[in-house]
Amino acid sequence: MQTILGAGGAVGSILAKELYGYTEKVRLVSRNPKKVNESDELLAGDLLDPLFVNQAVEGSQVVYLTVGFPYKYKIWKKNWPLVMNNVINACKNYRSRLVFFDNVYMYDRDYLGHMTEHTPIRPTSRKGGVRAEIARVLMDEVKKGYITALVARAADFIGSVNSIPTETIYKNYAKGKKAQWMGKIDKIHNFTNIFDAARATGLLGNTPDAYNQVWHLPTDHTPMTGKQWIDLFAEEMEVAPRYTNLTTGMLGILGVFVPLLRELKEMAYQYDRDYFFDSTKFEMRFDYKPMTPKESVRSIVQDQKEDQTSYPAA
């Protein structure tokens, strides 16, 4: 049995399909789980409840923690430590291996230009502080030998409905509007394709010697700037590459009316400097080639045209 905690999100749903290459028993856990494969086992409940988490993990050889909470600091601060502790304790009880799907918010902002698994941890945002703490708690348990676990870390996503390129470039162009880019348009920013992220997470979870360490999930190395991303979408959609910059000041003003933008403001530093996520460790270990920027953009455009989930072949 392999179990996905937080199976309702974009990563969880793709991961569920991937896991059937390794096992016929997959349990999907969320508040309102839905089958991805016919034989999926569904379990509905609240991961803040330790008794429920214990029930969800029981009988699992591998557990994937891919839950996503609303993008609000107060919710993250309250929920993430509780969920991490619940999951760690449950995995200890049943000797389940744990795969934690993580992001880069805890990294030192001065090192974003070339992020590896050894980039210094120095969060300078409130959300980054939360992510740093839960990752520390998990890896401390690993170092003590209390649990077998790994951290699968991704850069910003491309390819999902909620990814920044989809929301601020594709959707605007589709409505005949200008694309939007947060921060400096000439700075490098690479993105992890969500299909690569899910495939790699399943692969890591089923590779015994991959545990007890941090892995960067496969991300194309092309040094794309914000302007180049905008141009690539425009080319694929056959529109003029028009755009507007969303500065930190604008986010502050708009955040008065749009709470999500207020929450994004503290993360705007990721777009005022080069942001390069290096996944060489994974690519070399598994001989894996990530989707290129052009393939990612084409997949988004095609997916939206067909109005159905796109699932590129491996």
C-alpha positions as CSV (number, residue, x, y, z in Angstrom):
1,M,0.0,0.0,0.0
2,Q,1.2,3.5,-0.9
3,T,-0.7,6.4,0.5
4,I,-1.0,10.1,-0.6
5,L,-1.9,12.5,2.1
6,G,-3.3,15.6,0.4
7,A,-4.3,13.7,-2.7
8,G,-6.7,16.4,-4.0
9,G,-4.1,18.8,-5.1
10,A,-2.5,19.1,-8.6
11,V,0.6,17.0,-7.6
12,G,-1.4,14.4,-5.7
13,S,-3.7,13.6,-8.6
14,I,-0.8,13.1,-11.1
15,L,1.2,11.2,-8.5
16,A,-1.7,8.8,-7.9
17,K,-1.6,7.7,-11.6
18,E,2.2,7.4,-11.5
19,L,2.2,5.1,-8.5
20,Y,0.4,2.4,-10.4
21,G,3.7,1.7,-12.1
22,Y,4.9,0.5,-8.7
23,T,1.9,-0.9,-6.8
24,E,-1.8,-1.8,-7.4
25,K,-2.7,-0.5,-3.9
26,V,-3.0,3.2,-3.6
27,R,-4.8,5.1,-0.9
28,L,-5.9,8.7,-1.6
29,V,-6.5,10.8,1.5
30,S,-8.0,14.3,1.7
31,R,-11.1,16.1,2.9
32,N,-12.9,15.0,-0.3
33,P,-10.9,12.4,-2.1
34,K,-11.8,11.3,-5.7
35,K,-10.6,8.3,-7.6
36,V,-7.9,8.8,-10.2
37,N,-7.7,5.1,-10.9
38,E,-10.6,2.6,-10.6
39,S,-9.0,0.6,-7.7
40,D,-8.0,3.6,-5.6
41,E,-8.9,3.4,-1.9
42,L,-10.4,6.6,-0.7
43,L,-10.3,8.0,2.9
44,A,-11.8,11.3,3.8
45,G,-10.8,13.2,6.9
46,D,-8.8,16.0,8.5
47,L,-5.0,15.7,8.7
48,L,-5.0,18.0,11.7
49,D,-6.6,15.1,13.6
50,P,-3.8,12.7,14.9
51,L,-6.2,9.8,15.2
52,F,-7.3,10.2,11.6
53,V,-3.7,10.5,10.3
54,N,-2.9,7.3,12.2
55,Q,-5.8,5.5,10.5
56,A,-4.7,7.0,7.1
57,V,-1.1,5.7,7.4
58,E,-1.9,2.3,8.8
59,G,-0.7,-0.5,6.5
60,S,1.3,1.9,4.2
61,Q,4.8,1.0,3.0
62,V,5.3,4.5,1.6
63,V,3.5,7.7,2.5
64,Y,3.6,10.9,0.4
65,L,2.8,14.2,2.1
66,T,1.7,16.5,-0.7
67,V,-1.0,18.5,1.1
68,G,-1.5,22.2,0.2
69,F,-3.1,24.7,2.5
70,P,-4.6,28.0,1.5
71,Y,-1.9,30.5,0.7
72,K,-2.2,32.4,4.0
73,Y,0.6,32.7,6.6
74,K,-1.7,32.4,9.6
75,I,-3.1,29.1,8.2
76,W,0.4,27.8,7.4
77,K,1.7,28.8,10.9
78,K,-1.2,27.0,12.6
79,N,-1.6,23.9,10.4
80,W,1.8,22.8,9.1
81,P,3.6,22.0,12.4
82,L,0.5,20.0,13.5
83,V,0.3,18.0,10.3
84,M,4.0,17.3,10.2
85,N,4.0,16.0,13.7
86,N,0.9,13.9,13.1
87,V,2.4,12.4,10.0
88,I,5.8,11.7,11.5
89,N,4.2,10.0,14.5
90,A,2.0,7.8,12.3
91,C,4.9,6.8,10.1
92,K,6.9,5.8,13.2
93,N,4.0,3.7,14.5
94,Y,3.7,1.7,11.2
95,R,7.4,2.0,10.1
96,S,6.2,3.6,6.9
97,R,8.7,5.5,4.7
98,L,7.8,9.2,4.3
99,V,8.2,11.4,1.2
100,F,7.7,15.1,1.9
101,F,6.9,17.3,-1.1
102,D,8.5,20.6,-0.3
103,N,9.3,24.0,-1.9
104,V,12.3,26.5,-1.8
105,Y,10.9,29.2,0.5
106,M,13.4,28.4,3.3
107,Y,16.5,29.1,1.1
108,D,18.7,32.1,1.7
109,R,17.5,34.8,-0.8
110,D,21.2,35.7,-1.6
111,Y,21.7,32.2,-3.1
112,L,18.6,31.9,-5.3
113,G,20.8,32.4,-8.4
114,H,22.0,28.8,-8.2
115,M,20.0,26.6,-5.8
116,T,21.2,23.1,-5.0
117,E,20.4,20.7,-2.2
118,H,23.2,22.4,-0.2
119,T,21.9,25.9,-0.5
120,P,22.0,27.6,2.9
121,I,18.7,27.7,4.9
122,R,17.9,31.3,5.9
123,P,14.3,32.1,5.5
124,T,13.5,35.8,5.1
125,S,9.7,35.5,4.8
126,R,7.1,34.3,7.3
127,K,6.0,31.5,5.0
128,G,9.7,30.5,4.5
129,G,10.1,30.4,8.3
130,V,7.3,27.8,8.5
131,R,8.7,25.7,5.7
132,A,12.2,25.8,7.3
133,E,10.9,24.6,10.6
134,I,8.8,21.7,9.4
135,A,11.7,20.5,7.2
136,R,14.1,20.8,10.1
137,V,11.7,18.8,12.4
138,L,11.5,16.0,9.8
139,M,15.2,15.8,9.1
140,D,16.1,15.8,12.8
141,E,13.9,12.7,13.2
142,V,15.8,11.2,10.2
143,K,19.2,12.0,11.8
144,K,18.2,10.4,15.0
145,G,17.2,7.2,13.2
146,Y,13.5,7.5,14.3
147,I,12.1,7.6,10.7
148,T,13.1,6.8,7.1
149,A,12.2,9.8,5.0
150,L,13.2,12.1,2.2
151,V,12.5,15.6,1.0
152,A,11.4,16.1,-2.6
153,R,11.8,19.8,-3.3
154,A,10.4,21.7,-6.3
155,A,10.8,25.2,-7.7
156,D,7.8,27.3,-8.6
157,F,5.4,25.2,-10.8
158,I,4.6,25.4,-14.4
159,G,1.8,23.3,-15.9
160,S,-0.9,23.4,-13.2
161,V,-4.0,25.6,-13.1
162,N,-2.6,27.6,-10.2
163,S,0.9,28.0,-11.5
164,I,2.1,31.6,-11.9
165,P,2.8,31.4,-15.7
166,T,-0.7,29.9,-16.3
167,E,-2.5,32.5,-14.2
168,T,-0.5,35.6,-15.2
169,I,0.5,34.9,-18.8
170,Y,-1.7,32.3,-20.4
171,K,-5.0,33.3,-19.0
172,N,-4.4,37.0,-19.7
173,Y,-3.5,36.3,-23.3
174,A,-6.5,34.1,-23.6
175,K,-8.7,37.0,-22.5
176,G,-7.0,39.4,-24.9
177,K,-5.2,41.2,-22.1
178,K,-1.6,41.9,-21.5
179,A,0.5,39.3,-19.7
180,Q,1.7,40.1,-16.2
181,W,5.0,39.5,-14.6
182,M,5.9,40.0,-11.0
183,G,9.3,41.6,-10.5
184,K,12.1,42.3,-12.9
185,I,11.4,41.1,-16.4
186,D,15.1,40.5,-17.3
187,K,15.8,38.1,-14.4
188,I,16.2,34.4,-14.8
189,H,13.4,32.2,-13.4
190,N,13.1,28.5,-14.1
191,F,10.0,26.4,-13.2
192,T,9.5,22.8,-12.3
193,N,7.0,21.2,-14.6
194,I,4.2,19.6,-12.5
195,F,4.3,16.3,-14.5
196,D,8.1,16.0,-13.9
197,A,7.6,16.8,-10.2
198,A,5.0,14.0,-9.8
199,R,6.8,11.4,-11.8
200,A,10.1,12.1,-9.9
201,T,8.4,12.0,-6.5
202,G,6.9,8.6,-7.2
203,L,10.3,7.4,-8.5
204,L,12.1,8.6,-5.3
205,G,9.5,7.0,-3.1
206,N,10.2,3.7,-4.7
207,T,14.0,3.9,-4.6
208,P,15.2,2.6,-1.2
209,D,18.6,4.2,-1.4
210,A,17.1,7.7,-2.1
211,Y,15.9,8.1,1.4
212,N,17.3,10.2,4.3
213,Q,18.3,13.1,2.1
214,V,17.0,16.1,0.1
215,W,16.4,15.9,-3.6
216,H,15.7,18.7,-6.1
217,L,13.0,17.5,-8.5
218,P,13.9,17.6,-12.2
219,T,13.8,21.1,-13.7
220,D,15.0,22.2,-17.1
221,H,18.2,24.1,-17.0
222,T,17.5,26.7,-19.7
223,P,18.1,30.1,-18.2
224,M,14.8,31.7,-19.2
225,T,14.0,35.3,-18.2
226,G,10.6,36.6,-17.5
227,K,10.5,38.3,-20.9
228,Q,11.5,35.0,-22.6
229,W,8.6,33.2,-20.9
230,I,6.2,35.9,-22.0
231,D,7.5,35.7,-25.6
232,L,7.3,31.9,-25.6
233,F,3.6,31.9,-24.6
234,A,2.9,34.6,-27.1
235,E,4.6,32.6,-29.9
236,E,2.7,29.4,-29.0
237,M,-0.6,31.3,-28.7
238,E,0.0,33.4,-31.8
239,V,-0.5,36.7,-30.1
240,A,1.6,39.9,-29.6
241,P,4.0,39.6,-26.6
242,R,2.4,42.5,-24.6
243,Y,3.0,42.6,-20.8
244,T,2.7,44.7,-17.6
245,N,5.1,44.6,-14.7
246,L,3.6,43.9,-11.2
247,T,6.0,45.7,-8.9
248,T,6.2,45.2,-5.1
249,G,4.6,48.5,-4.6
250,M,1.7,47.5,-6.9
251,L,1.2,44.3,-5.0
252,G,1.0,46.2,-1.7
253,I,-1.7,48.5,-3.1
254,L,-3.7,45.8,-4.8
255,G,-3.3,43.6,-1.7
256,V,-5.7,45.9,0.1
257,F,-8.4,44.6,-2.2
258,V,-7.1,41.2,-3.2
259,P,-5.9,39.1,-0.2
260,L,-3.9,36.7,-2.3
261,L,-1.7,39.5,-3.7
262,R,-1.1,40.7,-0.1
263,E,0.2,37.2,0.7
264,L,2.4,37.1,-2.4
265,K,4.1,40.4,-1.6
266,E,6.5,38.9,0.9
267,M,7.6,36.4,-1.7
268,A,8.2,39.0,-4.4
269,Y,12.0,38.9,-3.7
270,Q,12.1,35.7,-5.7
271,Y,11.4,37.8,-8.8
272,D,13.7,40.7,-8.3
273,R,16.9,38.6,-8.8
274,D,18.0,35.5,-10.8
275,Y,16.2,32.3,-9.6
276,F,17.9,29.2,-10.9
277,F,16.9,25.8,-9.5
278,D,19.5,23.1,-10.2
279,S,18.3,19.4,-10.2
280,T,21.6,17.9,-11.5
281,K,21.7,15.4,-8.6
282,F,18.4,13.8,-9.6
283,E,19.0,13.9,-13.3
284,M,22.4,12.2,-13.0
285,R,21.2,9.6,-10.6
286,F,18.1,8.6,-12.6
287,D,19.2,9.6,-16.1
288,Y,16.2,11.8,-16.4
289,K,15.5,14.7,-18.9
290,P,13.0,17.3,-17.7
291,M,10.4,18.9,-20.0
292,T,11.8,21.9,-21.9
293,P,10.2,25.3,-21.5
294,K,8.7,25.0,-25.0
295,E,7.2,21.6,-24.1
296,S,5.8,22.9,-20.9
297,V,4.2,25.9,-22.6
298,R,2.8,23.9,-25.4
299,S,1.3,21.4,-22.9
300,I,-0.5,24.2,-21.1
301,V,-1.9,25.8,-24.3
302,Q,-3.0,22.4,-25.6
303,D,-4.5,21.4,-22.3
304,Q,-6.6,24.6,-22.2
305,K,-7.7,24.2,-25.8
306,E,-8.9,20.7,-25.1
307,D,-10.4,21.7,-21.8
308,Q,-9.2,18.5,-20.2
309,T,-6.3,17.2,-18.2
310,S,-3.1,16.9,-20.3
311,Y,-0.9,14.0,-19.3
312,P,2.2,13.8,-21.5
313,A,3.8,10.4,-22.1
314,A,6.9,9.7,-20.0
